[in-house]
Amino acid sequence: MRLGSDQRRPVRTGWVAAFVASVLAAGVAPLPLAADAGAAVADADAAVADIAVADAAVPNPDAAGIAAAATSPTPPTAATTYANPVTAGVTDTFPDPAVIRGKDGAWYAYGTQNPVFNSQGEPGERILPILRSTDLVTWEYAGEVIQPDEVPATWRDNSRAWAPDVRYVDGEYLLTYGLSTGGLAVATAPTPTGPWTHRDELLVPSAPIDGCPTGNIDQALFTDDDGTLYLYWGSYDIVCVSELTPGAGELTGPVTQVAQGRRMEGAYVVRHDDLYYLMYSDAGCCEGAYSGYTVKVGRSESPRGPFLDDDGVDLMAESSKGGYVLTSNGNGFVGPGHHSVVTDLAGQDWMAYHAIPADDPDFPPVETRNGVLNLSKRPLMIDRLDWMDGWPVVNAGAGPSSGPQAAPVTTSAVGTTFADGSLDGWRADGDVAVAEAPDAGPYVRLDGSSLVSRVRTGGDVRAQADVRVPGADGAAGLTLGTGAHRVTAWVDRAAGELRVESGHGPRAVRAAADLPETFGYEDWSVVTLDRAGGTYTATVSADNLKDPLGTVTLRDRGRPSGNPVPVGVTARGRADADNVSLVADAEPVTERVPNPQPGALLPDASDEFDGDVVPGGPGSGWTWVRGPADGVRLEDGALAWPTQAAELHLGNNTASVLTRDAPEGDYLVETRLELDGVGVNKQAGLVLYADDDQFVKLVHSQLGLQRKPGSVAQMVEFTKEAARPTSTPPAAVYAAPMWGAAPGETTWLRLAVHEDAAHDEYEVRMASSTDGETWRWGGVWTLPSDKPLRIGLVAMNTPGAEARFAYVRTHTLDRTR
């Protein structure tokens, strides 16, 4: 059901859009799925001449009947654009979304237990709510996994269900979720909406297990191409991985810690170009407009790591991390994170995640199984996930979208889900019948036969189908073209392989990869076949969630590469097929959006610390708040400042702040910082300061990890403090951080400031560097513009370290590079 009208938020582009509008205007075409680097490859050059001769000699058997249909007609009706949040008018919130395509051809999303219909006057929460969509952007409510009177016996009385993950395993839908009281639970169902059967035992108990001192929530499954099933889990502040027995029965083998960091959680692993990518969220998920959630990534050659970020920092390092995938951008959505990844029919990846509307961030107090709670609204968002230089990034680095966007490709003129039981538009060769199953609905049953579309599409294309092979000696194929022009991706049960064949008979060219011994031929699998120039790439997986069980690439440069082709399914022996599609391959977005750059230096707002007057003294341009701080001095061309036993935090405002006037208009301020000393709770860096209760700070801080006693994590910390009037009760002042890339012995810090007059706020974006050349740009905090900001420095928390600032340089903000 769809509740109420679709009340979309007014478009707020955020200051990042000022830098990226021209790039996005030219780059709305999505990115095609790249072939995995480790795929089996056959180069057909040696056979090109023979194939070319054979093709030339054999007339196209379909020329008379299909030539008129060489180009595709208008696709079936589907959304061509969308606007975030995609659950507007459907549910009030939908945190921690997990999305999968069902075998009926629709997409299903699962969310954390939350008050999804609070605005409709419904008290309490729905337990693991479910949404359904046929296009990934128009959703309807489809029920929930657990009814309030059917809570499993494995739960404690006050447990709530958090962060589901869904996969298709052994022919059924396997849902894992965390409990707020700790522990990971499992439910299975024959269809995406149930009925759900709950395991009698928790997959992981509530207490930390040997080798993994973490919060046992925020789990996700991943299947490697050898069939090994892995479980990733953990929260605040460690992520672990363990192998699972088949069917996700229990943990087996060693438990490995693969990532750690302040508030790290929500791990989700995908495979791309033969590398493993562990994406996660850090900082706070659920603090209303102060949520600092950010999605980051590390990659590895093994599902057990080590995973390194884009600076080569191990995710197990005691530091903050880079590898930004998705950050806030000042457009009215904050705290984007806890995501899943889906792929549309064109091969474009999409990130499904939640974010918080800054102007309506909080629910009133809600009665839950765990008492009355103050919860944040976290609706479902989707955005394009691009792959650039081997790294995933949302919207080419622009962050959450606001306003109309090009929608995922979810329908095809050349394709069908057989939902109406019809074979209109298709030509059968042999015994083809329409059958029906509770999960898939109508599908086609093939018995040594083929089904080919009467419509063709040319250029670079992607074909996709669901197939299964019930016969022990059977094979199911997804085809492009016909006759001698046909290329087929076979799931061959008798041979135990995924195989791509170009042509047929003795002159056929083939490439194959073995499938795991545990491959479920009798269950539905997703097969894709991409044609890009003269290269054909096939994959097979259980659910198309970027964990292929087989990948094969065949290069056949002698075959016409752009001619219009039909799509089809074929069988040797008995096989079934469903959800057949053929669409143009997604186009890559190849350029990241531009980052802020320093323009002209503004001397009146800068200081090289090479004079004779100590900052804060007469004529220095600096003034103190609670100063001068002890020990501050000019030394060797730097401002030296021992860290104070003082704070600038909520009601404890005892730290000295060295400030100077900020320029009018937009600007960028930078410093180079060295922070020595050992032990936790020391920090120094930049602030943009309105008063003690309204500022942002970007500092190198030394903090302990929650579950690692004695740890000292070197962090780049970006914190906002201001009033939080929307909380219950309203907070006079609130503080929350984001985390930047890892600092170094010397760390460069930048804050880029834009005054958004239309919304009466400053938008401040952070960046850091360890060489002064390569900058890692993070998220945006906003501050009310009712008070002017001043540029400032701090060195505080506890004594025992010294900060050395080489300079403070303020520039105009250059938006042209």
C-alpha positions in Angstrom: 0.0 0.0 0.0 1.1 3.6 -0.6 0.2 5.9 2.2 -0.5 9.6 1.6 0.7 11.8 -1.2 4.3 11.7 -2.5 5.6 14.7 -0.5 9.0 15.2 -2.0 11.5 17.5 -0.3 12.3 20.8 -2.1 15.4 20.4 -4.1 18.5 21.5 -2.1 21.6 20.9 -4.2 24.1 21.7 -1.5 27.4 23.6 -2.1 29.1 20.6 -3.8 26.7 21.1 -6.7 28.3 24.4 -7.4 31.5 22.6 -8.3 30.0 19.6 -10.2 26.9 20.7 -12.1 28.7 20.8 -15.5 30.2 17.4 -14.9 26.9 15.8 -13.8 25.1 17.3 -16.8 27.5 15.5 -19.1 27.7 12.3 -17.1 24.2 11.1 -16.4 24.9 7.9 -18.3 25.7 5.1 -15.9 28.7 2.8 -15.8 28.7 -0.7 -17.4 29.8 -3.6 -15.3 33.5 -4.3 -16.0 34.6 -7.9 -16.6 36.4 -9.4 -13.7 40.2 -9.4 -14.2 40.5 -13.0 -13.0 37.9 -14.4 -15.4 38.7 -17.3 -17.7 39.6 -15.8 -21.1 39.9 -17.3 -24.6 41.3 -15.2 -27.4 39.7 -16.2 -30.6 42.2 -14.5 -32.9 43.5 -17.8 -34.3 40.0 -18.8 -35.3 38.8 -15.4 -36.5 39.4 -16.1 -40.2 37.5 -19.4 -40.1 34.6 -18.0 -38.2 34.4 -15.0 -40.5 34.3 -17.2 -43.5 31.7 -19.5 -41.9 29.5 -16.5 -41.0 29.7 -15.0 -44.4 28.8 -18.3 -46.0 25.7 -19.0 -43.8 22.7 -16.8 -44.5 21.1 -15.2 -41.4 18.2 -17.6 -40.8 16.1 -14.7 -39.3 16.8 -12.1 -41.9 13.4 -12.3 -43.5 11.4 -12.4 -40.4 13.3 -10.0 -38.1 15.1 -7.5 -40.2 12.4 -5.0 -39.9 12.7 -5.2 -36.1 16.4 -4.4 -36.0 16.0 -1.6 -33.5 14.1 -1.7 -30.2 10.7 0.0 -29.8 9.9 2.1 -26.8 10.4 0.1 -23.6 7.5 -0.8 -21.3 6.4 2.0 -18.9 8.9 2.5 -16.0 10.2 5.5 -14.1 12.8 7.3 -16.2 13.7 9.7 -13.3 13.5 9.6 -9.5 14.1 11.9 -6.6 15.3 11.0 -3.1 14.1 9.8 -0.7 12.4 7.1 -2.8 10.2 6.1 0.2 8.7 9.6 0.4 4.9 9.1 0.8 5.3 5.4 1.5 7.0 5.1 4.9 8.3 7.7 7.3 11.7 5.9 7.7 13.5 2.8 6.4 16.9 2.4 8.0 19.7 0.1 7.0 18.2 -1.1 3.8 19.0 -4.5 2.2 17.8 -4.9 -1.4 17.5 -8.0 -3.6 15.7 -8.9 -6.8 13.2 -11.6 -6.3 12.8 -14.5 -8.7 9.4 -12.9 -9.7 11.4 -10.0 -11.3 10.5 -7.4 -8.6 12.9 -5.8 -6.1 12.5 -6.2 -2.4 13.9 -4.0 0.4 14.2 -4.9 4.1 14.8 -2.4 6.9 15.5 -2.1 10.6 12.6 -2.3 13.1 11.3 1.3 13.2 8.1 3.4 13.4 7.5 3.4 9.7 3.9 4.7 9.9 4.2 7.1 12.8 2.9 10.1 10.7 -0.2 8.1 10.0 -0.9 7.9 13.7 0.3 4.3 14.1 2.0 3.7 17.5 5.0 1.5 17.9 7.2 -0.1 15.2 7.1 -2.6 12.4 9.6 -5.4 12.9 11.8 -5.7 9.8 9.5 -4.0 7.3 9.5 -5.1 3.6 9.0 -2.9 0.5 8.4 -4.1 -3.1 9.3 -2.3 -6.3 9.3 -3.1 -10.0 11.7 -0.3 -10.9 13.8 0.4 -7.7 12.3 3.9 -7.3 8.6 3.4 -6.9 8.0 1.4 -3.7 5.0 -0.1 -2.0 4.7 -1.6 1.5 4.7 -5.4 1.4 4.5 -6.4 5.1 7.1 -7.3 7.7 9.2 -10.3 8.6 8.0 -10.6 12.2 4.6 -9.9 13.8 4.6 -8.5 17.3 3.0 -11.7 18.7 5.4 -14.0 16.9 8.8 -12.8 18.2 11.2 -15.7 18.1 12.2 -17.4 21.4 15.8 -16.6 20.8 15.1 -12.9 21.5 15.5 -11.2 24.9 12.4 -9.4 26.1 13.7 -6.0 25.1 15.3 -6.9 21.9 14.7 -5.0 18.7 15.7 -6.2 15.2 18.4 -4.3 13.4 20.1 -4.1 10.0 18.9 -7.0 7.9 20.9 -8.6 5.1 19.2 -10.8 2.5 20.6 -13.3 0.1 19.3 -16.2 -2.1 20.9 -19.3 -0.7 20.0 -22.9 -1.6 16.8 -22.0 -3.3 15.4 -19.8 -0.6 15.7 -16.3 0.8 18.0 -16.2 3.8 17.6 -13.1 6.0 20.1 -12.4 8.8 19.7 -9.6 11.2 21.2 -8.3 14.5 19.5 -7.9 17.8 19.8 -4.7 19.8 20.7 -6.8 22.8 23.5 -8.5 20.8 23.6 -11.5 18.6 22.8 -12.4 15.0 19.6 -14.3 14.0 18.6 -16.1 10.8 15.2 -16.5 9.1 14.4 -18.2 5.7 11.5 -18.1 3.4 10.4 -19.5 0.0 9.4 -16.1 -1.3 10.7 -12.6 -0.5 7.7 -11.8 1.6 7.6 -15.1 3.5 6.3 -17.1 5.3 9.5 -16.9 7.4 11.0 -19.7 9.4 13.2 -18.6 12.3 16.2 -20.6 13.4 16.1 -22.0 16.9 19.6 -20.8 17.7 21.4 -17.5 17.1 24.1 -17.7 14.4 26.4 -15.6 16.6 25.6 -15.2 20.3 25.0 -11.9 22.1 28.4 -11.9 23.9 31.7 -11.4 21.9 33.2 -14.6 20.7 36.9 -15.6 20.8 38.9 -13.6 18.4 36.3 -10.9 17.8 35.8 -8.3 20.6 33.0 -6.5 18.9 29.3 -5.7 19.0 27.6 -8.7 17.4 25.3 -6.8 15.0 25.5 -5.4 11.5 26.1 -8.6 9.6 26.3 -9.3 5.9 26.9 -12.4 3.8 29.3 -12.8 0.9 29.8 -15.9 -1.3 33.2 -16.3 -3.0 33.7 -17.9 -6.4 34.8 -21.2 -4.8 31.4 -21.4 -3.1 32.7 -20.5 0.3 30.1 -18.5 2.3 31.4 -15.8 4.6 29.8 -13.7 7.4 31.1 -10.2 8.1 29.8 -8.5 11.3 30.7 -6.0 14.0 30.0 -2.6 15.4 31.7 0.0 17.6 34.6 -0.5 16.7 35.7 -3.8 15.1 34.6 -5.8 12.0 35.3 -9.5 11.8 34.8 -12.3 9.2 34.3 -16.0 9.5 33.5 -18.8 7.1 30.0 -20.3 7.4 29.0 -23.9 6.9 26.7 -24.5 3.9 23.3 -22.8 4.3 24.7 -20.4 6.9 24.4 -23.0 9.5 27.2 -21.9 11.8 30.6 -20.3 12.0 33.5 -22.5 11.0 37.2 -22.1 10.9 39.1 -19.1 12.2 37.6 -15.7 13.0 39.6 -12.8 11.5 39.5 -9.2 12.5 39.6 -7.2 9.2 38.8 -3.6 10.1 38.7 -1.3 13.2 38.0 2.3 13.8 35.9 4.7 15.8 32.2 3.7 15.4 33.0 1.4 12.4 30.0 -0.8 11.5 27.7 -1.9 8.6 30.3 -3.9 6.6 29.2 -5.0 3.1 31.6 -6.9 0.8 31.4 -7.1 -3.0 33.8 -8.4 -5.7 34.8 -6.2 -8.6 37.6 -6.8 -11.2 38.8 -9.8 -9.1 39.3 -7.7 -6.0 37.3 -7.7 -2.8 35.9 -4.4 -1.5 34.8 -4.0 2.1 32.5 -1.0 2.4 31.4 0.2 5.8 30.0 3.2 7.7 31.7 5.1 10.5 30.7 7.9 12.9 27.2 8.2 14.2 24.2 6.6 12.4 21.3 8.0 14.4 21.9 11.4 15.9 19.4 13.4 13.8 20.9 16.3 12.0 24.2 15.6 13.8 24.6 12.1 12.3 28.1 11.9 10.8 27.6 8.6 9.0 30.0 8.2 6.0 30.5 5.2 3.8 34.2 4.2 3.2 36.0 1.3 1.6 39.1 -0.8 1.6 40.0 -3.4 -0.9 41.9 -6.7 -0.8 43.0 -9.7 -2.9 41.3 -12.0 -0.3 37.9 -12.0 1.4 39.9 -12.2 4.7 41.9 -9.1 3.9 44.1 -7.2 4.5 41.8 -4.5 3.2 43.6 -1.2 2.3 42.1 2.2 1.7 43.0 4.5 -1.2 46.1 5.7 0.7 47.3 2.2 1.4 46.2 2.3 5.0 45.2 -1.1 6.4 41.6 -1.0 7.7 43.1 -2.7 10.9 45.4 0.3 11.5 44.8 2.2 14.7 43.7 5.3 12.8 40.9 6.9 11.0 40.6 5.9 7.3 40.0 7.4 3.9 38.4 5.6 1.0 35.4 7.8 0.8 32.4 6.3 -1.1 29.5 8.4 0.2 29.6 11.6 2.3 27.2 14.3 3.2 27.3 17.3 0.8 25.1 20.0 2.4 22.0 19.4 0.3 19.7 18.7 3.2 20.5 15.1 3.8 22.9 14.1 6.6 24.4 10.9 7.8 24.2 8.8 4.6 25.2 5.2 5.2 24.5 1.6 6.1 24.0 0.5 2.6 23.6 -2.4 0.2 24.5 -2.7 -3.5 22.2 -3.8 -6.4 22.8 -3.9 -10.1 20.2 -2.9 -12.7 19.6 -4.6 -16.0 22.1 -2.5 -17.8 24.9 -3.5 -15.4 24.9 -0.3 -13.5 25.5 -0.6 -9.8 23.4 1.3 -7.3 23.8 2.0 -3.7 20.7 1.7 -1.5 21.2 3.5 1.8 19.5 5.7 4.4 20.0 9.4 5.1 18.4 11.8 7.5 16.5 14.9 6.3 18.2 17.8 8.1 15.0 19.9 8.3 12.9 17.0 9.7 15.3 14.7 11.4 13.6 13.3 14.5 10.5 11.3 15.6 8.7 12.3 18.7 9.2 9.7 21.5 8.2 6.2 20.3 7.1 3.3 22.4 9.3 0.3 21.5 10.1 -3.2 22.9 13.0 -1.5 24.5 11.0 1.3 26.2 10.4 4.8 25.0 13.1 5.9 22.5 14.0 9.0 20.7 14.7 7.9 17.1 15.9 9.6 13.9 14.0 9.5 10.6 16.2 7.6 8.1 14.3 7.2 4.8 15.5 5.0 1.9 17.8 6.6 -0.7 19.3 5.2 -3.9 22.1 6.6 -6.0 24.4 5.5 -8.8 27.6 3.8 -7.7 30.4 4.5 -10.1 33.8 2.6 -10.3 36.7 5.0 -11.0 40.3 4.1 -11.0 39.5 0.9 -9.2 37.4 2.4 -6.4 33.7 2.8 -5.8 32.2 6.2 -5.4 28.6 7.5 -5.3 27.6 9.9 -8.1 31.2 10.4 -9.2 31.9 11.9 -5.8 28.9 14.3 -5.6 27.3 12.4 -2.8 23.6 12.0 -2.1 21.4 13.3 -4.9 18.6 15.8 -4.5 16.1 16.5 -7.3 15.4 14.5 -10.5 18.0 11.9 -11.4 18.2 9.3 -14.2 16.5 6.2 -12.9 17.9 2.6 -12.9 17.3 0.5 -16.0 14.7 -2.0 -14.9 12.7 -2.8 -18.0 13.5 -3.8 -21.5 11.6 -3.8 -24.8 13.6 -7.0 -25.5 12.7 -9.1 -22.6 10.0 -10.5 -20.4 9.2 -11.8 -16.9 6.5 -14.0 -18.5 4.1 -12.6 -15.8 1.1 -12.8 -18.2 1.9 -16.3 -19.2 2.3 -15.2 -22.9 5.1 -16.0 -25.4 4.0 -13.1 -27.7 7.1 -11.5 -29.3 9.1 -14.7 -29.0 9.8 -17.6 -31.3 10.0 -21.1 -29.9 12.2 -23.8 -31.4 11.1 -27.1 -30.0 9.2 -27.9 -26.8 8.7 -24.6 -24.8 5.9 -24.4 -22.1 4.9 -21.8 -19.6 4.9 -23.2 -16.0 4.4 -21.5 -12.6 6.1 -21.6 -9.2 5.2 -19.8 -5.9 8.4 -17.7 -6.0 9.1 -17.1 -9.6 5.5 -17.0 -10.8 5.2 -17.8 -14.5 8.4 -19.0 -16.2 9.3 -21.1 -19.3 10.2 -24.7 -19.3 12.6 -25.8 -22.0 13.2 -29.4 -23.1 16.1 -29.5 -25.6 14.6 -26.3 -27.0 15.1 -22.6 -27.5 13.2 -19.3 -27.1 14.3 -16.3 -29.1 13.1 -12.7 -29.0 11.6 -11.3 -32.3 13.1 -7.9 -31.4 16.8 -7.0 -31.6 19.1 -4.5 -30.1 22.5 -3.3 -31.4 25.6 -1.9 -30.0 27.1 -2.8 -26.6 24.4 -4.8 -24.8 23.8 -6.8 -21.7 21.5 -9.9 -21.6 20.3 -11.4 -18.4 18.1 -14.3 -17.3 17.3 -16.5 -14.4 18.0 -20.2 -15.1 18.0 -23.5 -13.4 19.0 -27.0 -14.6 17.0 -29.8 -12.9 18.4 -32.6 -15.1 21.8 -34.1 -14.1 23.0 -34.0 -17.7 21.4 -30.8 -18.7 22.5 -27.2 -19.5 20.8 -23.8 -19.7 22.0 -21.1 -22.0 21.5 -17.4 -22.4 22.0 -16.4 -26.1 22.8 -13.4 -28.2 22.2 -13.8 -31.9 21.0 -16.9 -33.8 22.5 -19.6 -35.9 26.2 -19.3 -36.7 26.0 -15.8 -35.3 24.9 -17.0 -31.9 27.0 -16.5 -28.7 25.8 -18.5 -25.7 26.6 -18.4 -22.0 26.0 -21.9 -20.8 25.5 -23.1 -17.2 26.4 -26.7 -17.9 25.6 -29.1 -15.1 27.2 -32.1 -16.8 30.5 -30.3 -17.3 30.3 -28.4 -14.0 31.2 -25.1 -15.7 30.1 -21.7 -16.9 31.0 -21.6 -20.6 30.8 -19.0 -23.4 30.6 -20.3 -26.9 30.8 -18.3 -30.1 29.3 -20.1 -33.1 28.7 -23.9 -33.1 30.2 -27.1 -34.3 34.0 -27.7 -34.9 34.7 -24.0 -35.6 33.1 -22.7 -32.4 35.3 -20.8 -30.0 34.9 -21.5 -26.3 36.0 -20.3 -22.9 35.0 -21.8 -19.6 35.4 -21.6 -15.9 34.7 -24.4 -13.4 31.8 -23.8 -11.1 32.0 -24.7 -7.3 31.1 -28.3 -6.4 28.4 -26.8 -4.2 26.8 -24.9 -7.1 23.0 -25.2 -6.9 22.0 -26.1 -10.4 18.5 -27.0 -9.4 18.0 -23.6 -7.8 17.5 -20.3 -9.8 20.7 -18.6 -10.8 21.2 -15.2 -12.5 23.2 -15.3 -15.7 24.4 -12.2 -17.5 26.1 -11.9 -20.9 27.7 -8.6 -21.9 28.8 -7.7 -25.4 31.3 -4.9 -25.6 33.0 -4.6 -29.0 34.2 -8.1 -29.8 34.4 -9.2 -26.2 31.7 -11.3 -24.5 31.6 -11.6 -20.7 29.4 -13.9 -18.8 28.7 -14.2 -15.1 26.6 -16.5 -13.0 25.5 -15.9 -9.4 22.7 -16.8 -7.0 21.3 -13.3 -6.6 23.4 -10.8 -8.7 24.6 -9.1 -5.6 28.2 -8.7 -6.8 29.4 -12.0 -5.7 29.7 -14.0 -8.9 30.3 -17.8 -8.7 31.7 -17.8 -12.2 33.0 -15.3 -14.7 34.1 -16.0 -18.3 35.4 -13.7 -21.0 35.6 -14.6 -24.6 37.3 -12.4 -27.2 36.1 -12.9 -30.7 37.1 -9.9 -32.8 36.1 -11.7 -36.0 32.4 -11.6 -35.2 30.4 -8.5 -36.0 30.4 -6.5 -32.8 27.6 -4.0 -33.0 25.0 -5.6 -35.2 21.5 -5.9 -33.8 20.9 -9.2 -32.1 18.0 -10.9 -30.4 18.2 -12.4 -26.9 17.2 -16.0 -26.1 17.3 -18.9 -23.8 18.1 -22.4 -24.8 18.5 -25.8 -23.1 20.3 -29.1 -23.6 18.0 -31.5 -21.9 15.6 -30.0 -19.3 16.1 -26.4 -18.1 13.9 -23.5 -16.9 14.3 -19.8 -17.6 12.7 -16.5 -16.4 13.2 -12.7 -16.3 14.9 -12.5 -19.7 16.2 -9.0 -20.7 18.4 -7.3 -23.3 19.3 -3.7 -22.9 22.1 -1.3 -23.9 25.1 -1.7 -21.6 25.5 1.1 -19.1 28.0 3.8 -20.1 30.8 4.6 -17.7 31.1 7.9 -15.9 34.8 8.4 -16.1 35.5 11.7 -14.3 35.1 12.5 -10.6 33.4 15.7 -9.8 35.8 18.5 -9.0 36.9 19.2 -5.5 37.3 22.6 -4.0 40.6 24.3 -4.8 42.4 27.3 -3.3 42.2 30.5 -5.3 44.0 33.7 -4.5 45.7 34.0 -1.2 44.0 36.4 1.2 46.9 37.9 3.3 44.7 39.7 5.8 43.3 36.3 6.9 46.6 34.4 6.7 49.7 34.0 8.8 53.1 32.3 8.0 54.2 32.5 11.7 57.5 33.9 10.6 57.3 37.3 12.3 58.3 38.6 15.7 54.9 39.1 17.3 53.4 36.0 19.0 49.8 35.5 17.7 47.3 37.0 20.1 49.6 40.0 20.8 49.0 43.5 19.6 49.2 43.8 15.9 49.3 40.1 15.3 45.8 39.9 13.8 44.9 37.2 16.3 42.8 37.4 19.5 42.4 34.9 22.3 39.3 33.4 23.8 40.5 32.4 27.3 44.1 33.1 26.5 46.9 33.4 26.1 47.5 29.7 26.4 50.5 28.6 28.4 53.6 27.9 26.4 52.5 29.3 23.1 55.4 30.7 21.2 56.9 31.3 17.7 59.8 28.8 17.1 61.6 27.9 13.9 59.0 29.4 11.7 56.1 27.7 13.4 53.5 28.4 16.1 54.3 25.9 18.9 51.4 25.2 21.4 51.5 22.6 24.1 48.1 20.8 24.5 46.1 22.1 27.4 44.2 20.3 30.1 41.0 21.9 28.8 38.0 21.2 26.7 35.8 22.9 24.1 32.8 20.5 24.4 29.2 21.1 25.4 29.1 22.8 28.8 32.8 22.3 29.4 34.3 25.3 27.7 37.7 25.9 29.3 40.1 25.6 26.3 41.8 28.6 24.8 40.9 29.4 21.2 43.1 31.6 19.0 40.9 33.4 16.5 41.1 35.9 13.7 38.6 37.5 11.3 37.4 35.3 8.4 36.9 36.9 5.0 33.6 37.7 3.5 32.2 35.4 0.9 33.3 31.8 0.2 36.8 30.8 1.2 39.2 28.0 2.0 41.5 27.9 5.0 44.5 25.5 5.4 47.1 24.7 8.0 50.0 22.3 8.2 50.2 20.6 11.6 52.6 18.4 13.6 51.2 16.8 16.8 53.7 14.8 18.9 53.2 13.1 22.2 51.7 9.7 23.3 48.5 8.6 24.9 44.9 9.3 24.3 42.7 12.5 24.5 45.0 15.0 22.8 44.0 17.1 19.8 44.9 20.1 17.8 43.8 21.8 14.6 41.5 24.3 12.9 38.2 25.7 14.1 35.6 27.9 12.5 34.2 29.5 15.6 31.1 31.6 16.2 31.1 31.0 20.0 31.7 28.2 22.5 28.5 26.5 21.5 28.5 27.0 17.8 31.6 25.9 15.8 33.1 23.2 13.7 36.6 21.8 14.3 39.0 19.8 12.1 41.7 18.3 14.2 44.3 15.6 14.5 43.1 13.8 17.6 44.4 10.8 19.6 41.6 8.6 20.8 41.1 5.0 22.2 39.1 2.4 20.4 36.0 1.3 22.3 36.8 -2.5 22.5 40.6 -2.2 22.4 41.9 -1.2 25.9 45.2 0.6 25.7 44.7 1.5 22.0 45.7 5.0 20.7 44.0 5.7 17.4 45.4 8.6 15.3 42.3 10.3 13.9 41.3 13.2 11.7 38.2 14.4 13.5 35.6 16.8 12.0 33.1 17.8 14.7 30.2 20.1 14.7 28.8 21.7 17.9 25.6 23.8 17.9 22.0 23.7 19.2 19.9 20.7 18.4 16.4 22.1 18.8 14.6 19.2 17.0 15.7 16.6 19.6 13.4 15.5 22.4 13.8 17.3 24.7 15.4 20.1 22.6 19.2 20.2 23.2 20.8 23.6 24.0 24.0 22.3 22.5 25.1 19.0 20.8 28.3 17.7 19.4 29.0 14.9 16.9 32.0 13.9 14.7 32.8 12.6 11.3 36.2 10.9 10.7 38.6 11.8 7.9 41.5 9.9 6.4 44.5 8.8 8.5 46.7 11.6 9.7 50.5 11.5 9.5 53.5 12.8 11.4 52.7 16.0 9.5 49.0 16.5 8.5 47.6 19.2 6.3 44.0 20.3 7.1 41.6 22.2 4.9 38.1 23.7 5.5 36.1 25.0 2.5 33.3 27.4 3.5 30.3 28.3 1.4 27.5 30.6 2.8 24.2 29.4 1.6 22.1 32.5 1.9 18.9 30.8 0.7 19.0 28.5 3.8 20.7 30.8 6.3 23.6 28.5 6.9 27.3 28.0 6.3 28.3 24.7 4.6 31.7 23.6 5.6 33.5 20.7 3.9 36.7 19.1 5.3 39.8 17.7 3.7 43.1 16.3 4.9 46.5 15.3 3.4 49.7 13.7 4.5 51.8 15.2 1.8 50.2 18.6 1.0 49.5 17.4 -2.6 47.0 14.6 -2.4 43.8 15.7 -0.6 41.1 13.4 0.7 37.8 15.4 0.7 35.2 14.2 3.2 31.8 15.4 4.3 30.0 18.6 5.0 28.7 20.0 8.3 26.4 23.0 8.3 26.1 25.8 10.8 23.5 28.6 11.2 24.7 31.8 9.6 23.1 34.0 12.4 26.6 34.6 13.8 29.8 35.3 11.9 32.5 32.7 11.9 36.1 33.4 12.9 39.1 31.3 11.8 40.7 29.6 14.8 43.2 27.2 16.2 43.1 24.9 19.3 45.4 22.5 21.1 43.6 20.8 24.0 42.1 17.8 25.9 45.1 16.7 28.0 48.7 17.8 28.4 51.6 15.8 27.1 51.8 16.7 23.4 52.8 19.8 21.5 51.2 21.1 18.3 53.3 22.9 15.7 51.3 25.0 13.1 53.5 25.9 10.1 51.0 28.5 8.8 47.4 29.4 8.4 46.6 30.3 4.8 43.2 31.5 3.7 42.3 31.6 0.0 39.3 32.5 -2.1 37.4 29.4 -3.1 38.2 28.4 -6.7 35.3 26.6 -8.4 36.8 26.4 -11.8 39.2 23.4 -11.4 
